[in-house]
Amino acid sequence: MASRKNFYIFIIGLALIGGATTIATGKFIGTPPAYSEGTLTVQTLKPFKKDSLDKIVKNRNGKPFVLAFWSVYCAICIQEMEIWREVRDQRPDFDLVLVTTDPIKEEQRINQVLQREDMHGFELWAFADPIPARLRNVVDSKWRGELPRIHFYNDNGVADVRMGKVGKNDVLDWLGNQDG
């Protein structure tokens, strides 16, 4: 009898946690809705490996861009996507690279979030190492996985790193400084 009671308490607790996340963020976090090939535009995720950061920077040829690390399990990261959409709509020249720290093998789930959040037009990557700490170490040896993590790269390839959610005005101000 006691184990059945504990089981029900556990289930109720899970439901409350999931509901609290949905209420707090206004978005469903957790297991995504059923996958439907007919309604989902699958986006191509590039595998983020040890040499990927260097490739991303080199491919920009000294042009400023933003590199944003995120996860499907990070509510703040998902909220921040609204800012990326607004900046994209306001500044068509906005160059954003989105790198999810979720494993590329979760591509279906990642694509569901990207589709729902309308993240078309951005370069998309997903961690492709069974040990994520190796990739975080390539990015920054002191990074322990905190998200969101935003890198504002200037035209010299130097990054101003910010932890936590950035504001739309922060991004627009940074873009304005890159124009001059």
Secondary structure, 3 states (H helix, E strand, C coil): CHHHHHHHHHHHHHHHHHHHHHHHHCCCCCCCCCCCCCCCCCCCCEEECCCHHHHHHHHCCCCCEEEEEECCCCHHHHHHHHHHHHHHHHCCCCCEEEEEEEEHHHHHHHHHHHHHCCCCCCEEEEECCCCHHHHHHHHCCCCCCCCCEEEEECCCCCEEEEECCCCHHHHHHHHHHHHC
